[in-house]
Amino acid sequence: MRGSITVLLLWACVVGVGCMGPIRVPSVLTALTRPDPSLPKLKTVTLSQRSDLRGKSRNICIITTASLPWMTGTAVNPLLRAVYLARRKERHAVTLCLPWIEPAEQHHIFQKGVVYERREDLEHYIRDWVRTHLGFSTSIKITWWEGIYLPAYGSIFPIGDPSLSVPVEERDVAVLEEPEHLTWFHQGMKWCEAFSYVVGIIHTNYWSYAINDHQSTLPARIGRAYVLKTLNVWCTRSYCHRVIKLSDAVQDFPNSVTMNIHGVRNRFINIGASRVHRPWFGGMRFSKGAYFIGKALWAKGYTQLFNLLKFYREATGVNLPLDVYGSGPDLNLIKAKVAEEGLAWTFKGPLDHAHPNTHEYKIMINPSLSDVVCTTSAEALAMGKIVVCADHPSNEFFRTFPNCQIYKTDVEFCHQLAHSIATDPVPLSEDDRYRLSWEAAIERFYDSSYTSSHRHRQLRVDRILARAHNHMASWPILRETGPGCGKPKKAPEPTPKRGGEAVSLRTFGMLVVLASILKGPEIVDRVAEALEKVGGV
């Protein structure tokens, strides 16, 4: 191992000579003023103290990668997290920082004909959505960061530095929804310097998307997935004190815990409570059979659903009628494939899961293997339905509920589906209803955000990684090909000059990239430690 590191060091030094002058690596973190003057200075407060969100009002800023009316998980769940955090007894001052994209680009993600010319109009829509769907108003503050939608990625990326949308005096706790996504091309302030405590929440299985992109060749998919996995580790270690994985369906991350910190709206729980007893005048609690709801993409469970119901028909002789709700780019292909096979699917179009048309279904089938945590499964359980889903890390939280039927094989799927058709769902207990609520999810968020570390700042290795990544993101090759290329970028807030040893960050960057190819993501911290030992940083 030491021999490999030595060779890599020599190679990097040779290639990196003359590339650029040395960069000063900071030796201390910026001491930001806390919003509460009664608190001690930041440098005397441990990470353990900063991570404790209970019992005292804090300034909490939630930065996410999507906004309503784009009905995606990273738009809805961060909004609900912000709303329910603001309702806590601690009376946190909560800011929700959302991406703003130009009206000319909004057609990519919003419904046809929906355009917002002003931020104020979109904020009004969001607050009205909260009143309509939650039954109460919210006092959260909404700010915006400049973004650009890239169809090739299917995502919004920052053009400037999102942290600048938050006043300095309010930079206490930052919650980065999709921290890897927010920081792949980050050139602004280091998040752990801009805020006193940073929590990252992993929503998306980017490794799975990269490795299963069948529009690319197998070598390209493997290479892209491997580089992405390494970059994700690098970014989260550089910019987060704590990482929360919603499930173990995603890759490993440093400083991480696994916990489902999402809940469901009370509307779904109330629907389930109304289904506990049979109708007064007789009849069944649920009058319809099975359904599936999800975006019309083969990768979103439709491939598994097609194969499983085809196998079910062959094994039992029953062509199960299934109502399908959703829209998306693969809808016509899915319809054609289903018609060719002769499966009894009825496509109903997109629909809010809480719509009265879904209340009468007894069974939701969700065979998706690409989710991190499936919100629709939680909503179906809250409505008192039976959920038939795969034995997969994304369903680990749900397997503890009596109405969750887990299968491992096609044969087990047939048995679980037949059993679900023949039986009634078990009425949810008060405890189960509470576990599905956002109130319980916030408690789990508190627990997962906490760290027992008595350090006052990140490890030196982590600060080196952040400095290196931040500089590499400014390289011309990344500026020209990354998000916002060709558009003027906001200048990042200047970082004060501080003492420290010199290091060529281009050399360091090339070393990390090469080492990651040879040894994997875990080598990132080893390389930094090796450089530190030889006096390079």
C-alpha positions as CSV (number, residue, x, y, z in Angstrom):
1,M,0.0,0.0,0.0
2,R,2.8,2.4,1.0
3,G,4.6,1.6,-2.2
4,S,1.5,2.4,-4.3
5,I,1.0,5.7,-2.5
6,T,4.7,6.7,-3.1
7,V,4.4,5.9,-6.8
8,L,1.2,8.0,-7.0
9,L,2.8,10.9,-5.1
10,L,5.8,10.9,-7.5
11,W,3.5,10.7,-10.5
12,A,1.3,13.5,-9.3
13,C,4.3,15.7,-8.4
14,V,5.8,15.2,-11.9
15,V,2.5,15.9,-13.7
16,G,1.6,18.7,-11.4
17,V,4.9,20.7,-11.6
18,G,4.3,24.1,-13.1
19,C,0.5,23.6,-13.3
20,M,-0.2,26.3,-10.8
21,G,1.2,28.1,-7.8
22,P,0.7,26.8,-4.3
23,I,-2.7,27.5,-2.6
24,R,-2.9,28.3,1.1
25,V,-4.9,25.7,2.9
26,P,-6.9,27.2,5.9
27,S,-5.7,26.1,9.3
28,V,-8.9,27.2,11.2
29,L,-12.6,27.5,10.4
30,T,-14.3,30.8,10.1
31,A,-15.9,31.8,13.4
32,L,-19.4,32.9,12.4
33,T,-21.6,34.9,14.8
34,R,-24.4,32.7,16.2
35,P,-27.9,34.1,16.0
36,D,-28.3,33.8,19.8
37,P,-25.8,36.1,21.5
38,S,-26.1,34.1,24.7
39,L,-24.3,31.1,23.0
40,P,-20.5,30.9,23.3
41,K,-18.4,31.6,20.3
42,L,-18.4,28.9,17.7
43,K,-14.9,27.8,18.2
44,T,-15.7,26.9,21.8
45,V,-18.9,24.9,20.9
46,T,-18.4,21.2,20.2
47,L,-20.1,19.5,17.2
48,S,-22.1,17.5,19.8
49,Q,-23.6,20.7,21.2
50,R,-24.2,22.2,17.7
51,S,-26.0,19.0,16.6
52,D,-28.5,19.0,19.4
53,L,-31.7,20.5,17.9
54,R,-33.9,19.8,20.9
55,G,-34.9,22.3,23.6
56,K,-33.6,25.5,22.1
57,S,-34.7,27.7,19.1
58,R,-32.2,27.5,16.2
59,N,-31.9,29.0,12.8
60,I,-32.4,26.1,10.4
61,C,-31.9,26.5,6.7
62,I,-33.1,23.7,4.4
63,I,-31.5,23.8,0.9
64,T,-33.1,21.6,-1.7
65,T,-32.8,20.8,-5.4
66,A,-36.4,21.1,-6.5
67,S,-39.5,23.2,-5.9
68,L,-43.3,22.9,-6.3
69,P,-45.2,22.6,-8.6
70,W,-42.7,20.0,-9.7
71,M,-44.2,17.1,-7.7
72,T,-40.9,15.2,-7.0
73,G,-39.7,13.9,-3.7
74,T,-37.0,16.6,-3.3
75,A,-39.6,19.3,-3.7
76,V,-42.4,17.9,-1.5
77,N,-40.5,16.3,1.4
78,P,-38.1,19.2,2.2
79,L,-41.1,21.5,2.2
80,L,-43.0,19.3,4.7
81,R,-39.8,18.9,6.8
82,A,-39.5,22.7,7.0
83,V,-43.2,23.2,7.8
84,Y,-43.2,20.6,10.6
85,L,-39.9,21.8,12.1
86,A,-41.4,25.3,12.3
87,R,-44.3,23.9,14.3
88,R,-42.1,22.3,16.9
89,K,-42.2,23.5,20.5
90,E,-38.6,24.8,20.1
91,R,-40.0,27.5,17.7
92,H,-37.1,27.2,15.3
93,A,-36.6,29.9,12.7
94,V,-36.8,27.8,9.5
95,T,-35.8,29.0,6.1
96,L,-36.5,26.9,3.0
97,C,-34.1,27.7,0.2
98,L,-35.4,26.7,-3.2
99,P,-34.1,26.7,-6.8
100,W,-35.4,29.4,-9.1
101,I,-35.1,28.8,-12.8
102,E,-35.9,31.2,-15.6
103,P,-39.5,31.2,-16.9
104,A,-38.2,30.0,-20.3
105,E,-36.9,26.8,-18.7
106,Q,-39.9,26.0,-16.5
107,H,-41.7,24.0,-19.1
108,H,-39.2,21.2,-18.6
109,I,-40.4,20.5,-15.1
110,F,-43.8,22.2,-14.5
111,Q,-47.1,21.1,-16.0
112,K,-48.0,22.3,-19.4
113,G,-48.9,26.0,-19.5
114,V,-47.7,26.6,-15.9
115,V,-45.2,29.5,-15.8
116,Y,-44.1,31.8,-12.9
117,E,-42.6,35.1,-14.0
118,R,-41.9,36.2,-10.4
119,R,-40.6,34.5,-7.3
120,E,-43.4,36.1,-5.3
121,D,-46.0,34.3,-7.4
122,L,-44.4,30.9,-6.9
123,E,-44.0,31.5,-3.2
124,H,-47.7,32.3,-3.0
125,Y,-48.5,29.0,-4.8
126,I,-46.3,27.1,-2.3
127,R,-48.0,28.6,0.7
128,D,-51.4,28.0,-0.8
129,W,-50.5,24.4,-1.4
130,V,-49.5,24.0,2.3
131,R,-52.9,25.5,3.4
132,T,-54.8,23.2,1.0
133,H,-53.0,20.0,1.7
134,L,-52.1,20.3,5.4
135,G,-55.0,22.4,6.6
136,F,-52.9,25.2,8.2
137,S,-50.6,28.1,7.2
138,T,-46.9,28.1,7.7
139,S,-44.5,30.8,9.0
140,I,-41.4,29.5,7.3
141,K,-39.2,31.9,5.3
142,I,-38.7,31.1,1.6
143,T,-35.6,32.2,-0.2
144,W,-34.2,31.3,-3.7
145,W,-30.9,30.3,-5.2
146,E,-30.2,30.7,-8.9
147,G,-30.5,27.4,-10.8
148,I,-30.5,26.0,-14.3
149,Y,-32.3,22.9,-15.5
150,L,-30.2,20.4,-17.5
151,P,-32.3,17.9,-19.5
152,A,-29.3,15.6,-19.8
153,Y,-29.2,15.2,-16.0
154,G,-33.0,15.7,-15.5
155,S,-32.1,17.9,-12.6
156,I,-31.6,21.5,-11.4
157,F,-28.1,22.7,-10.6
158,P,-26.8,25.9,-8.9
159,I,-25.4,28.6,-11.1
160,G,-23.9,30.5,-8.2
161,D,-23.4,29.8,-4.4
162,P,-26.7,28.8,-2.8
163,S,-25.4,29.7,0.7
164,L,-25.3,33.4,-0.3
165,S,-29.1,33.4,-0.3
166,V,-29.0,33.1,3.5
167,P,-27.9,36.2,5.6
168,V,-24.7,35.6,7.6
169,E,-26.5,36.1,10.9
170,E,-28.9,33.3,10.0
171,R,-26.3,30.7,9.1
172,D,-26.6,28.3,12.0
173,V,-27.8,24.8,10.9
174,A,-27.9,23.8,7.2
175,V,-29.8,20.8,6.0
176,L,-28.6,19.9,2.5
177,E,-31.2,17.8,0.7
178,E,-29.2,15.8,-1.8
179,P,-25.8,17.1,-0.6
180,E,-23.9,15.3,-3.3
181,H,-26.1,16.8,-6.0
182,L,-25.7,20.3,-4.6
183,T,-21.9,20.1,-4.3
184,W,-20.7,18.2,-7.4
185,F,-19.8,21.5,-9.1
186,H,-19.7,23.7,-6.0
187,Q,-17.3,26.7,-6.2
188,G,-18.7,28.9,-3.3
189,M,-18.1,28.9,0.4
190,K,-17.3,25.7,2.1
191,W,-20.6,24.7,3.7
192,C,-19.0,23.6,7.0
193,E,-17.4,27.1,7.2
194,A,-20.5,29.0,6.2
195,F,-22.7,27.2,8.8
196,S,-22.0,26.0,12.3
197,Y,-23.5,22.5,11.6
198,V,-24.3,20.8,8.3
199,V,-26.6,17.8,7.8
200,G,-26.9,16.1,4.4
201,I,-29.9,13.9,3.5
202,I,-29.4,11.3,0.8
203,H,-32.6,11.0,-1.4
204,T,-31.4,9.5,-4.6
205,N,-29.6,6.3,-5.6
206,Y,-27.4,7.9,-8.3
207,W,-25.2,4.8,-8.4
208,S,-28.2,2.8,-9.5
209,Y,-29.2,5.3,-12.2
210,A,-25.6,5.4,-13.5
211,I,-25.0,1.6,-13.6
212,N,-28.5,0.9,-15.1
213,D,-28.4,3.6,-17.9
214,H,-28.9,1.2,-20.8
215,Q,-28.4,4.0,-23.3
216,S,-24.7,3.8,-22.6
217,T,-22.3,0.9,-23.2
218,L,-21.4,-1.4,-20.2
219,P,-17.8,-0.1,-19.8
220,A,-19.1,3.5,-19.9
221,R,-21.8,2.7,-17.3
222,I,-19.3,1.0,-15.0
223,G,-16.8,3.8,-15.3
224,R,-19.4,6.6,-14.8
225,A,-20.9,4.8,-11.8
226,Y,-17.5,4.3,-10.2
227,V,-16.4,7.9,-10.6
228,L,-19.8,9.1,-9.3
229,K,-19.5,6.9,-6.3
230,T,-16.1,8.3,-5.4
231,L,-17.2,11.9,-6.1
232,N,-20.2,11.4,-3.8
233,V,-18.0,10.3,-0.9
234,W,-15.6,13.1,-1.5
235,C,-18.4,15.8,-1.6
236,T,-20.3,14.6,1.4
237,R,-17.2,14.2,3.5
238,S,-16.0,17.7,2.5
239,Y,-19.2,19.6,3.1
240,C,-21.2,17.7,5.8
241,H,-20.8,17.1,9.5
242,R,-23.5,14.4,9.4
243,V,-25.1,12.4,6.6
244,I,-28.5,10.7,6.9
245,K,-29.3,7.9,4.5
246,L,-33.1,7.3,4.1
247,S,-32.3,3.6,3.6
248,D,-29.4,1.4,2.8
249,A,-30.5,1.2,-0.8
250,V,-27.8,3.9,-1.4
251,Q,-24.1,3.6,-1.3
252,D,-22.0,4.0,1.9
253,F,-21.2,7.5,3.0
254,P,-18.8,8.8,5.7
255,N,-20.2,10.1,9.0
256,S,-23.6,8.6,8.1
257,V,-26.5,7.0,9.8
258,T,-29.5,5.2,8.2
259,M,-33.0,6.4,9.2
260,N,-36.2,7.1,7.4
261,I,-36.9,10.7,8.4
262,H,-39.8,11.1,6.1
263,G,-43.5,11.0,7.1
264,V,-46.9,11.3,5.4
265,R,-49.4,14.1,5.5
266,N,-52.1,13.8,8.1
267,R,-54.6,13.6,5.3
268,F,-53.5,10.1,4.4
269,I,-53.6,9.0,8.1
270,N,-57.1,10.4,8.4
271,I,-58.2,8.4,5.4
272,G,-56.8,5.3,7.0
273,A,-58.6,6.0,10.3
274,S,-61.9,6.3,8.4
275,R,-61.4,2.8,7.0
276,V,-61.0,1.0,10.3
277,H,-64.6,-0.1,10.5
278,R,-67.0,-1.5,7.9
279,P,-69.7,0.9,6.5
280,W,-72.8,1.2,8.7
281,F,-75.1,-0.3,6.1
282,G,-72.9,-3.3,5.4
283,G,-70.5,-3.9,2.6
284,M,-66.7,-4.1,2.3
285,R,-64.1,-1.7,3.8
286,F,-62.5,-1.6,0.3
287,S,-64.5,-2.1,-2.9
288,K,-61.7,-2.2,-5.4
289,G,-58.7,-4.5,-6.0
290,A,-55.1,-3.6,-6.9
291,Y,-53.4,-0.5,-8.2
292,F,-50.0,0.9,-8.9
293,I,-49.0,4.6,-8.8
294,G,-45.7,6.1,-10.1
295,K,-44.0,8.0,-12.8
296,A,-44.2,6.2,-16.1
297,L,-40.5,5.2,-16.4
298,W,-39.4,1.6,-16.9
299,A,-36.8,2.2,-14.1
300,K,-39.5,3.2,-11.6
301,G,-40.8,-0.3,-11.1
302,Y,-42.7,-0.9,-14.3
303,T,-40.2,-3.5,-15.6
304,Q,-40.6,-5.5,-12.4
305,L,-44.4,-5.0,-12.4
306,F,-44.7,-6.2,-16.0
307,N,-42.6,-9.4,-15.4
308,L,-44.3,-10.2,-12.0
309,L,-47.9,-10.0,-13.3
310,K,-46.9,-11.9,-16.4
311,F,-45.5,-14.7,-14.2
312,Y,-48.6,-14.5,-11.9
313,R,-50.9,-15.1,-14.9
314,E,-48.8,-18.1,-16.0
315,A,-48.7,-19.5,-12.5
316,T,-52.3,-19.0,-11.5
317,G,-54.2,-18.6,-14.8
318,V,-55.5,-15.3,-13.6
319,N,-54.9,-12.1,-15.6
320,L,-55.1,-9.7,-12.6
321,P,-56.9,-6.4,-13.4
322,L,-54.6,-3.5,-12.4
323,D,-55.3,0.2,-12.4
324,V,-52.2,2.2,-13.1
325,Y,-51.8,5.9,-12.2
326,G,-49.0,8.1,-13.5
327,S,-47.5,9.9,-16.5
328,G,-44.0,10.1,-17.9
329,P,-41.7,9.8,-20.9
330,D,-42.1,5.9,-21.1
331,L,-45.9,5.9,-20.9
332,N,-46.5,5.1,-24.6
333,L,-43.8,2.4,-24.6
334,I,-45.3,0.8,-21.5
335,K,-48.8,0.9,-22.9
336,A,-47.6,-0.8,-26.1
337,K,-45.7,-3.5,-24.3
338,V,-48.7,-4.2,-22.0
339,A,-51.1,-4.4,-24.9
340,E,-48.8,-6.7,-26.8
341,E,-48.6,-9.1,-23.8
342,G,-52.4,-8.9,-23.2
343,L,-52.2,-7.9,-19.5
344,A,-55.3,-6.4,-18.0
345,W,-53.9,-3.0,-17.1
346,T,-56.0,0.1,-17.2
347,F,-54.1,3.4,-17.4
348,K,-55.8,6.2,-15.5
349,G,-53.4,9.0,-15.9
350,P,-51.7,11.1,-13.2
351,L,-53.5,11.6,-9.9
352,D,-52.8,12.9,-6.4
353,H,-52.5,9.8,-4.2
354,A,-54.9,11.3,-1.7
355,H,-57.7,11.8,-4.3
356,P,-61.0,10.0,-3.5
357,N,-60.6,7.8,-6.5
358,T,-57.8,5.9,-4.7
359,H,-59.6,5.4,-1.4
360,E,-61.4,2.2,-2.4
361,Y,-58.4,0.2,-3.4
362,K,-57.4,-2.6,-1.0
363,I,-53.9,-3.5,-2.5
364,M,-51.1,-1.4,-3.8
365,I,-48.4,-3.3,-5.6
366,N,-45.0,-1.6,-5.6
367,P,-42.1,-3.8,-6.9
368,S,-39.7,-0.9,-7.6
369,L,-36.1,-1.5,-6.8
370,S,-34.8,2.0,-7.7
371,D,-36.3,3.9,-4.8
372,V,-34.5,5.0,-1.6
373,V,-37.7,5.2,0.4
374,C,-41.0,5.0,-1.5
375,T,-43.3,7.7,-0.4
376,T,-46.3,6.1,-2.1
377,S,-45.8,2.9,0.0
378,A,-45.9,4.9,3.2
379,E,-49.0,6.8,2.0
380,A,-50.8,3.5,1.1
381,L,-50.0,2.0,4.5
382,A,-51.3,5.1,6.2
383,M,-54.5,4.8,4.2
384,G,-54.9,1.3,5.7
385,K,-54.1,-0.6,2.5
386,I,-52.1,-3.8,1.9
387,V,-48.7,-3.0,0.2
388,V,-47.0,-5.8,-1.7
389,C,-43.4,-4.9,-2.1
390,A,-39.9,-6.5,-2.7
391,D,-37.4,-7.6,0.0
392,H,-35.2,-4.6,-0.6
393,P,-33.4,-2.1,1.7
394,S,-35.8,0.7,0.5
395,N,-38.6,-1.2,2.2
396,E,-36.9,-2.0,5.5
397,F,-38.9,0.7,7.4
398,F,-42.2,-0.7,6.1
399,R,-41.6,-4.4,6.9
400,T,-42.5,-3.7,10.5
401,F,-46.1,-2.8,9.6
402,P,-48.7,-5.7,9.6
403,N,-50.1,-4.8,6.1
404,C,-46.7,-4.8,4.4
405,Q,-46.3,-8.1,2.4
406,I,-42.7,-8.7,1.5
407,Y,-41.6,-11.1,-1.2
408,K,-38.1,-12.3,-2.4
409,T,-39.0,-14.4,-5.5
410,D,-41.6,-14.5,-8.2
411,V,-43.2,-17.5,-6.5
412,E,-43.4,-15.6,-3.2
413,F,-44.9,-12.6,-5.0
414,C,-47.7,-14.9,-6.2
415,H,-48.3,-16.2,-2.7
416,Q,-48.3,-12.8,-1.1
417,L,-50.6,-11.3,-3.8
418,A,-53.1,-14.2,-3.5
419,H,-53.1,-13.9,0.3
420,S,-53.7,-10.2,0.1
421,I,-56.6,-10.7,-2.3
422,A,-58.2,-13.2,0.1
423,T,-57.8,-11.2,3.3
424,D,-58.7,-7.8,4.8
425,P,-56.0,-5.3,5.9
426,V,-55.3,-5.2,9.6
427,P,-56.5,-1.9,11.1
428,L,-53.6,0.4,11.9
429,S,-52.8,0.9,15.6
430,E,-52.3,4.3,17.1
431,D,-48.6,3.6,17.4
432,D,-48.3,2.6,13.7
433,R,-50.2,5.7,12.6
434,Y,-47.9,7.9,14.7
435,R,-44.8,6.2,13.2
436,L,-46.0,7.2,9.8
437,S,-46.6,10.8,10.7
438,W,-44.4,13.8,10.1
439,E,-44.3,14.5,13.9
440,A,-42.6,11.2,14.4
441,A,-40.3,11.8,11.4
442,I,-39.1,15.0,13.0
443,E,-38.2,13.2,16.1
444,R,-36.2,10.7,14.0
445,F,-34.5,13.6,12.3
446,Y,-33.4,15.0,15.6
447,D,-32.0,11.7,16.7
448,S,-30.2,11.1,13.4
449,S,-28.7,14.6,13.2
450,Y,-27.1,14.3,16.6
451,T,-23.4,13.4,16.8
452,S,-21.5,12.6,20.0
453,S,-18.3,14.1,18.6
454,H,-16.5,16.5,21.0
455,R,-14.4,18.1,18.3
456,H,-14.9,21.8,17.6
457,R,-14.5,21.5,13.8
458,Q,-14.0,19.0,11.0
459,L,-11.0,16.8,10.8
460,R,-8.1,18.4,9.0
461,V,-8.3,15.8,6.3
462,D,-11.9,16.7,5.6
463,R,-11.0,20.4,5.4
464,I,-8.2,19.5,2.9
465,L,-10.7,17.5,0.8
466,A,-13.1,20.5,0.8
467,R,-10.4,22.9,-0.2
468,A,-9.2,20.6,-3.0
469,H,-12.7,19.9,-4.4
470,N,-13.7,23.6,-4.2
471,H,-10.7,24.5,-6.3
472,M,-11.0,21.7,-8.8
473,A,-14.6,22.8,-9.5
474,S,-13.2,26.0,-10.9
475,W,-11.0,24.3,-13.5
476,P,-11.9,25.5,-17.0
477,I,-12.8,21.9,-18.2
478,L,-15.5,21.7,-15.5
479,R,-16.6,25.4,-15.9
480,E,-17.1,24.7,-19.6
481,T,-19.0,21.4,-19.3
482,G,-20.7,21.8,-15.9
483,P,-24.1,23.3,-15.1
484,G,-24.5,26.9,-16.1
485,C,-21.8,26.8,-18.8
486,G,-22.1,29.8,-21.0
487,K,-24.1,31.7,-18.4
488,P,-22.6,34.4,-16.1
489,K,-22.0,33.1,-12.6
490,K,-22.3,35.0,-9.4
491,A,-19.0,35.6,-7.8
492,P,-18.6,33.4,-4.7
493,E,-18.3,35.2,-1.4
494,P,-14.6,35.8,-0.8
495,T,-12.9,33.5,1.8
496,P,-10.6,35.3,4.3
497,K,-6.9,34.6,3.9
498,R,-5.7,32.4,6.7
499,G,-2.4,30.8,7.6
500,G,-1.5,27.2,6.7
501,E,1.0,25.2,4.7
502,A,1.1,25.3,0.9
503,V,-0.1,22.6,-1.5
504,S,-0.7,22.4,-5.2
505,L,-4.4,21.5,-5.3
506,R,-4.3,20.5,-8.9
507,T,-1.6,17.9,-8.0
508,F,-3.8,16.8,-5.1
509,G,-6.8,16.5,-7.3
510,M,-5.1,14.4,-10.0
511,L,-3.8,12.2,-7.2
512,V,-7.2,11.6,-5.7
513,V,-8.8,10.9,-9.1
514,L,-6.1,8.3,-10.0
515,A,-6.1,6.7,-6.6
516,S,-9.9,6.4,-6.7
517,I,-9.7,4.6,-10.0
518,L,-7.2,2.2,-8.6
519,K,-8.5,1.6,-5.1
520,G,-12.0,3.0,-4.7
521,P,-13.7,5.7,-2.7
522,E,-12.1,4.6,0.6
523,I,-8.7,5.7,-0.7
524,V,-9.7,9.4,-0.7
525,D,-9.0,9.9,3.0
526,R,-5.9,7.7,2.9
527,V,-4.4,9.9,0.2
528,A,-5.1,13.0,2.1
529,E,-3.5,11.5,5.3
530,A,-0.5,10.4,3.3
531,L,0.0,13.9,1.9
532,E,-0.3,15.3,5.4
533,K,2.4,13.0,6.7
534,V,4.9,13.9,4.0
535,G,4.3,17.6,4.6
536,G,2.4,18.4,1.4
537,V,-0.5,20.0,3.2
